[in-house]
Amino acid sequence: MSIYEKNIQALLPINPLLASRIFAITGNKQFEVFQGKDSVDVNLLDLSNELFMYANPVNDIIALSEHNKEYERYPYRYFFGIANGIYLKMALKASALKRVLLIEPNIELLYIAFNIIDFSEEIKDKKLIIESADELDFTVAFNYLNDDEGKLFAKLFDLETISNYYDAAYADEYAAVVSKMTQALSHVIMGHGNSAIDSLMGIEHHFVNLPQMIEGPKFSKLIGKPMGKTAIVVSTGPSLTKQLPLLKKIQDHVTIISVDASFPILEKNGIKPDYVTVLERVPETGKFFENNALQSQKDVKFICVSIIHEAVKNAIREGDLYLEMRPHGYTQFFGLDDFGYLGTGMSAANLAHELAVILDYKNCILIGQDLSFGDDDTSHAADHTFTVNEETTEGHDVFTTRYGGKGEVRTTYYWELFRNHFESLIKQTNSFFTTINATEGGSRIEGSTEMTFQDAIDKYVDMDLQKKSIKAEYPTNNEINAYSKKMIEKTNFILQEAVDKQEIIEKTFIEVQEASENLVKLTQEDKLEEIDFDELQKLSDKIDIIKDFTHDPVFNLMFFDTIQSYLVQMELDFAVLHVSKAETDIEKKAKLIDWIMKHRYWLFALAGGIDAQRLTMIKAIETWPQSLKDKVIIPEKHEISYSQEKFEKLKVQAEKEQKVREKEAEESLNKITEQIVPIN
């Protein structure tokens, strides 16, 4: 079997589309290959652009290897262009390397490299991932950058080129790839949040709502039960106003899914939706429902995530209130699957779009989904509860492709995140689900079919259909008792684990803190020779044991959603230290000291995050009915034998560091978003 055949066979099950495109090439036409006496001496001439790949292949690759020694400890690398493939093959031999993502703008160059070098084993092992630049989109980029371990090395992201040829011939393509990758990178960072307050608020609301959830209607019983083939998702963009007369005419013949903020607008225009989606955890969301007429809420299914505020529940006085769970670790840990999981996106509109998919509609028409400011700089539709100028253009200098593809519109960073999620879901579902963007304004949502609302109605809405509401299915008393038992068991387990793990972490923290104080003292007294590096290595090993907690699937289900905002930014910093050079004995010792010193506040924050979740749960449990509270076992937490005064000082210091990291996270995000350019 030839090298070329081995490479194609390895790539085919992983990326069949790309493998087929390479296989379709019958010979190199744009490039001429020059082979010198040395096996490394392979140059390529681009006949179209009259450009050589290298000035001198051997010297250029040697120089590149010397220059890029700093990357030898990087576990994740990103390349734009394969060139002659030789440097890539050399880079793949690095022992620390776990994955290379190669993005190639010219498929013929892959064909040539596949004929010269055997990459088959690296491709099979997924150590080498290959994508064509024209097929790379937000979804693909996000999946690679959001790898469980890979995302911790996000600060090290750098799209490398291994030949000046690519800088000259594919500058625009390079810029486009960088933009897509940085969009995905910002989404990854935002996914972890930069404040524990929001995470804890969600956990508190979820636990407060648990007793009501297990007695409420089962979301799972709605899945796969569409009322017809088409659903219309109604959002609150400025373009919504002009679509309302048409929507009112067809409301009896099509399923209407309204986002929370659109509900009062629809009410004022005599339109009743079938479903309303609610995602936010803040009390202000309740204002969309508190002034509704009871008749307007009657028969409506309110699909609310389980983290909604009490004010929202109180404002929904009629209809069926479904409390379904976002697919967080702590919600999935309880195994209350009958109440369903939905809400991977970042907006109520994303939730509504996901709902249309999971209910098994074949088509979804979006209206009012501008995701941009209107031409008159308004941010929302007429009659919006918080006015048409709830969001102002000030400070929002982000632009994206206009609906229709011609020109640009002003948007915001967060609306871009919402749009990215739409595009991701569209790509995942396009084989069985059609998304039609009939907003007729705002920003383009790639992957959706753009057409006027009237045309969408003519094509996708069955005017002979008289829709009927699906009856909500509530659990029986026996089911409620079973859910309650599971809820109590899981709650008790989390509370006990929180105490047990916190005590282990705090014990290690004390040892590390005392060792750190000793290191500082010896440094100040210029007695570095007295440092016991064997003891420091033992401490490093203990830190690794604690780190194993954060790699344990069950631990992460219970606590990750809380501790991620404490720890992810620190882990990003550790990744930079992890790849730093340490060749001499002195450098290795210095790195060990730095590693231990930097983990003081990591340990402190980890213990603090677990404790914050434990206390938040206890606070929420106080709102439960007495019959449930009596079954909860709140374990005693042993106090650490450590100077309380010193502990309080460290707590203050840790809080200061957390604020610094939140600021750094915001600045990092700003730097990333500055690199995002519109792709036309």
N, C-alpha and C positions, 0 to 999 in steps of 0.2 A: 504494500500500500504506500502511495507517495505521501510526502509531507503535506501537500495540499489536501489530499483526501482525508488524512488524519485530522487536520484542522477543521475541515468542513463537517466531518462526522461528529467531532466534539462540540462544535457550535450549534449544530442543527437542533438538538432537544432543548437547548437553553434559549436561543434566539432564532427560531426558525425563519422569520422574515428576513433577517440580516443574512443568514446562511444562504437562503434562496437567492437573494440579490447578488451575493458574491459568486455563487455557483453559476448564475446566468451570464457572467462575464466570460467571454470565450478567448480573450487575449488582451494584453495591455495595449491601449490605443493612444491615451494621452501622455503616457510616460515611456521613456526609453531607459532600460536598465544597463548600467556599466559595471562589470565585475572585474576588479583588479586581481593582482596575484594573492593578496591577503584576503582571507575569508571575511574580514571586517570591512574590506575596501569595496563597498557596494554603494554606488551613487545612482541617483535617478534624475533624469532631465524631464521637466514639464514642458512638453512641446508647445502647448497652447500659450503658456506665459513666458516661455524661454527662460526658465529658472531652474538651476540645479538645487537638489536637496541639500547638498553640502559643498563647501568650498574644497575641503579635503576630508573624506569620510573618516579615515583612521584618526587623524589628528583632532578633528572636531568631536568625535565620540570619546576619545581619551580626555580631552579638555572638559567635556560635559560631565564625564564620570568623576573627575577631580573636583569640579565645581559643586557637584550635587552630593558629595559625601555626607553633607548635613542631613540628607533625607534617608540615610541608611537605617535609622531607627524608627522611621515612620511606619506604622502598621497599615495606614491607608493613604494611597496616593491617587492623583487624578491627572491624566495625560490628555492633551489635545493633539492628536495626530500620531500615527505609528511610525512615520518616516520609513526607513528601510527595515525596521523591526529589531535591529541589533541591540540598540541601547535598551529598548524595552525588555528584551530577553535577559540582559545583564541585570537590570533593575529588579526583575522578578526573582532573582536568586537571593536577595537579602533575607536573612533569617527572621528578621522582625516583621517582615511584610505579610499582611493577611489578605489584602485585596488591592488590586489596581483597577480603576475604572478608566477605560480608554474610549475617548470620543473622537471618531474619525469623520472629517468632512468630505472625504473622497473615497468611495467604495473601491475604486480601482487600486488604491494604495494598499488596502487590505488584501485584495486579490494577489498583488505582487508579493507582499510580506508572507502571506500564507504559502506561497510557492517556495520561499527561501528558508523560513525558520519554522520549527515545530513548536507550536504553542498548545498542542492538544491536551497535555496533562494539566497545564495551568488553567485552561478553559474548563475542563471536566471538573477540576477541584474548585472552580469558581474563584480562583485566585486572580484570574484575569477575566474581567467583564468587558465586553465590547459593545458599544452602541454607535450607531451612525448619528452624526450631528443633526440631520434633518428629521430623525425620529425621536430625538430627545425632547421631552416636554416636561412640564412641572411635575407630573405624576411620577415619571421615571426617575427624575432627579431627586425628588423627595424620598422615594423608596430606598435609594442608595444612601442618601445622607442621613436618613432616619434609622439606619441599622442600629440595633440595640447597643452594641459597643462602639460602632463607628461614629455615632453622633457625639460621643464624648471627646472625639478628636476634631470637632468642628472648627475650633480655633486655628487648626493647622491646615485648613482647606486652602489649596493653591492649585490652580489649573496650569500645569506645566506644559511647555512646548519643548520638544527635543530637537528642533531644527528651526533656524531663522526663516526657512522657506514658508512655514505656516504663517508666520507673522506678516510676510509680504503677500502671500496668495490668498489667505483666508482670514484677514483681519476682522471683517464684518461677521463671519460665522463664529469666530472666537468670541467676539463681544456678545453675540446672541446666546451662546452657551453659558458664558459667565453670568449673564443676566438671569437665565433660567435657573442656574445652580444657586445663585445668591437669593433668588426668590424662595427657592426650596429651603435653603439654609435658614433664612429668617423665619420661615414657617416652623422648622424644627425647633429653633430656639424659643419661639413664642409658645410652642406646644407645651413647654415645660414651665412657662410662667417665670416671673422674677419676684414674686411675692407669695409668702405662705398664707397671707390673710385670705385671699380668694379661695385657695384650696380648702382651708379650714372652715370657711363659711359654707362651702358646698357640702363638706362632710357633716357639719352640724345640721344643716337643713335636711340632708338625706336621712340622718338618724332620727330627727324630729318627725319626719314624714313616714318613716317605716311602718308604724302601726296602721296608719291610714292607707298606705299603699297596699298592704296585704289583705285589706278588707274591700279594696276598690276593684273596679273592672279590670279584667285581664287583657293587657295589651296584646298578648300572644294570640288571642282569639280573633283579632282583627287582621292578622297577617294572612296575605293571600286571598283576601275577600274584597276585590274591587267592585265598585258599582259602575260597570261599564269598562271601557278601555282607556279613557282619557281623564286626566285630572288637571286642574288649573291651579297653579301656585300663585297666590296674590301677595305681592310685597308692597312696600310703601314708597318706592322711588317717585320722583316728580312726574314720570310718564304715566303713572297709574290713573290719574284723573281722567285722561281722555279715553281710557279703556272701560270705564265703569258703565256707561250706557249699554254697550254690547254685552258686558258680563251679566247685567241685570236681565237682559232678554233671554239669555240661554241658561240661567241658573237652575232651572228645573230639569235640565237634560245633561248636566255634567257635574262631576264631583269638584267641589271648590275647597281647596286647602288654603287657609288664610294664616299669615303670620300674626303674632299677637297684636302688633301695632296697626295692622290693617283692619282688625275686627271693628273698631268704632267707626272707621271710614265706611266700611261696607254697611254697617247698621244705618248710618245717615243716608245712604243711597238705596235703602230698601233691599239689600242683598244679604242672604243668610248663608254662611259657609257650612260645609259638612264637618270640617275639621279645623281646629285652630292649634297652632304649635307655639309652645312657650319654652324658651331655653334659659333665660336669664335668672340669676339667683337674687337679684336686688328687689326691694319692695316697690320701687317705682313702676315696675312692670304691672303691678296691680291696677294702676290708673287706667289701663286700657280696658278694664272690665268693670270697674266700680260704678260707673254711671250708665251701664247698659240697662235697657228694659229687660225684665225677666223673660219676656216672650222672645227676645233676640237670642238669648242664651239657650232657650229650650231646644232639645234634640241635637244640640251641637256637641261634638266630641272634642274635648279639650285635651290635647296630647301634650302633657307637661313632663319635663324631666323631674326626677325626684329631688332635685336640689332647689326647687322653687321656694320663695319666701312665703311665710304665713299670709302676708297681705294679698298675694295672688290667689291663694286657695279661698280666702274669705270673700274675695271679689267675684269669684265664679260661683254663682248661687243656683244655677240651673244647668241642665245638660249633664253629660257624663264626664267626670274628671278622672282622666287616666294619669297615673303616676308611673311613668316608665323610667328606666335607668340609662344614663349615659354609660357606655362600656368602659368605666373606670375599673381599676383593680379591686377597690374596696366594695364596689357594687356587685361585681362578678363573683367575689369570694363567697357571698351569701347563697348563691345558687338559686335565687328566687326567679327562675327563668320564665315562669308564667307571666311575669309583669314586663318582660321584654327589655331589650337594649337598643337604643337609638340615640343618635346625637354625636357623631364623630366630628361634625363640622363646628363652625364658630358662630353661626347666626341662626335665628329662628327660620330664616329662609332656607339655609342649608338643611335644617331639620325637616322642613316641609318637603323639600326635594327628595331626601332620603325616605321619608314616609311614603311618597308616591311609589318609590321603587319597592319597598318592603310590602306594601299593600297589593302589589302585583299589577299595577297599571302598566299598560304598554306604551302610553304616550303621556308626556307632561308638558303643559304649556306654561311658560313663565310670563307674567305681566308685572309691571311695576318693579322689575328687577334691574334698575338702572346701574347700581353700584358706581355711581358717579354723581357729580353735581349737574344740575340742569343748565341749559344755556343761559338762564337768568340767575345762576348761582344758587338756586334753591336746592335743598338736600332731600326734601320729602314731599309727598303728595299733599294736595289741598285737604284741609280738615284733619291733618295729622295732630294727634293729641299734644305733642310738644312743638307745634308750629312747623311751617314749611322750611324754616331756617334753624332747625334743631342743631344742625352741623353747619359751621361757616367755613369758607374757603381759606381763611387765615391759617397759615402754617402748613397748608396742604399743597405742596408743589409736586405732587405725583401725577403723572399723566399716563394714560393707557389708550389702546386702540378704540376708536369710536365704533358703536353699533353700525354695522354696514361695511366696516373696514376702511373707510376713508377718513383720515384725520385722527385727531386725538381729543380726549375729554379729561377734565380734571377729576381726580379721585382721591382717596385717602389710602394710607397704608393698610388699614383694617379692611376696607372694602376690597382691596386687592387680595387679602387673605381669604375673604369670603368667595371671591371669584375663583381663586385657585382651587378651592374645595369643590365648587360646582364642576370645574373642568376635570378634576380628578375623578369624581363620581361618574361623570359622563363617559370618560374613557373606560372605566371599569364595567359599565353597563350597556355600552353602545350596541352590543350584539343582540340584546333582547329588549331594550328600552330606548325610546326616542325622546330627546329633550328639545323642545321647540321654544326659541326665545322670541316671543311676540311683544316684547317691551316697546319696540319701535323707538328706542332712544337709549341713552346711557352708554355703557361700555360693551364691547364685544365679549361674549363668553365662548371661547374656542371649543369646538366640538358640538355646539348646539346648532340647530337649523334655524336660521333667521327668516321670518316671514311676518306679514302683517297679522294682527289679531283676527281680522275678518277672514283672511285666507286660512289661518290655522283652524278657525271654527268650521269653515267649509270642508276642510280636509279631514279633521280629526274628531269633531263633535257629532254624535249621533242624535239628531233632533227628534227622532222617534222614541228615544229612551226616556222613560219616566222613572227617575231614580227613586229608590226606596232606602230609607235609613236602616243600617244594620243594628240589631239590638245588642246592647252591651251585655257581656256575660260576667256576672259577679261570682266569686268563690263561695262554695258551700261552707257551713260551719266546721265540718270536718277538715276541709282544706285550710281554712283559716287557722285552726288549731295546729295543723302540721306546719304551716308557714311560721307560726309563732314559735313553735319549738325549735325550728331550724334557726330562726332569727336570734333567739336567746342563746343557743349553743354557739353560734358564730360570734356573737357579741362578746360572750364570756371568754372565748378563745383569744380574740384580739386583745382584750384587756389584760389577760394573763401574759400573753406574748409581749405586750408593750412593756410590762414591768420587768419580765425576765431579761429581755434584750437590752433594755435601758440600763439595768444594773451591770451587765457584762461590759457594755460600752463605757459606762462611767468609771468602772474599775480600770479599764485600759487607759482611759483619758487621764486619770490621776497619775498613773505611772509615766505616761508620756509627758504630762505637764511638769512633773518633778524632774524628769530627765532633761527637759528643755530648759528649766530654770538652772539646772547644774551646768548645762552647756553654755548658757549665757554667762554664768559666773566664771567658768574656766576661760572663756574667751576674753572677758574683761580683765582677768588676772594674768592673761598671757600664759596659761598653763595647758595648752592644747594637747601636750603629750600625755596628760592624765585622762584624756577622754577614752572611755572603755568602749571600743567599737563592737566588741562581741555582744555587749549588753544592748547596744543600739540596734544591732541586727536582730536580736531577740524581740526587741520592741517593734521593729518593722514587721517581723513575722506575726506578732499579735495584731498589729493593724491590718495585716492581710486577712487574718481570721475574721475580723469585723467586716472587712470589705466583702468577704464571702456571704455575709448576711444579705448584702444588697444585690447579690447575684442569685439568691435563692428565690425561686418562683413564688412560693407561698408568702414569704416575707414581703416581696414586692406587691403582691395582690393586696396585702393588708395595709402597707405603709407608703408605697412609692409615691402615690398622688400627693401626699403631704410633704415627704422629705425631698422630692425632686426640686422644689423651689429653693430649698436650703442648700442642696448639695450639687446640683448639676453645674452651676457656675464654677464651683470649686473644682469639680472633676475636670472641667475644661482647662483650668489652670494646671492641674496635675498632669494632664496629657502633654502639655508643653514641657514640663519638667521630665516626664517619662522619656521623651525622645531626645533630651539633651545629651551631649557627648560626655562620657566619663571613661577615659581610657587609662589614665595613670592612677596609681593607688590614691594619691592625694585628691584627684578629681572624684573618684568613687566615694571616698569618705565624705567629701564636701557635699556630694549629691545625697548621700544617706542622711546627713545632718539636716539638709534642706527638706528632704522628704518627711522626716519625723516632725520637724518644727512646723511645717505647713499643715500637718494632720491634727495638730492640737485642736484647732477650731472646727475642723471637719468632724472629729469625734464629738466635740461639744455640741455642734449643730445637729448631728445625727441623733444624739440622745435627746436634745431639746425638741427636735421635730416629732419624735415618737411620743414624748411626754405631752406635747401640745395636742397631738391627736387624741391621746388617752383622755386628757382633761376635757377636750371638746366633746368627745363621746359621752363622758359622764354628765356634762352639762345638758346635752340633748336628751339623754335618758331620763333626766328629771321631769321632762314634759310627758313621758309615757303614762298610760293608765297604771294605777297602783298594782293591778294584777300582773302586769308585765314587769314592772320595776322590782317586785318582790323576788323575781326569778333571776335577776342579774346579780352576778357575784363580782364585786369590785375588790380586787386583791390589794393588800397592803404593799406599799412601796418602801423598801428599806432605804433609810437615809444614808448617804455616802459619808464615810469618816474622813472629812476633809474640812479645812478651815472655811467656815461659812462666809467670813469676810472676803477671803481670797476667791471663793466661788462666785460671790456677787460681783466682784471686780471683773472676773472672767466673763460673767454673763453680760455685763455692760459692754465689755470689749467685743464679745461675739455679736451682740446686737449692732454695734457700730460697724463691724466687718460685714454683716449682712446688708446693711444699708449701702455700704461702699460697693458691694457686689451687685446690688440691685441697680445702682447708678452705672456701674461698669457694663452690666448686661444691657441697659438702655442705650449706652453709648456704642456698644458693639453692634446692637441692632441698627442704630442710626447709620453706622459706617457701612453695614451690609446693604441697607436700603438705598444709600447713596450710589451704590454700584449698579442698582437695578435700572436698566434703560428700557424704554418701550421697544418691543419687537414688532415691526410692521411687516 
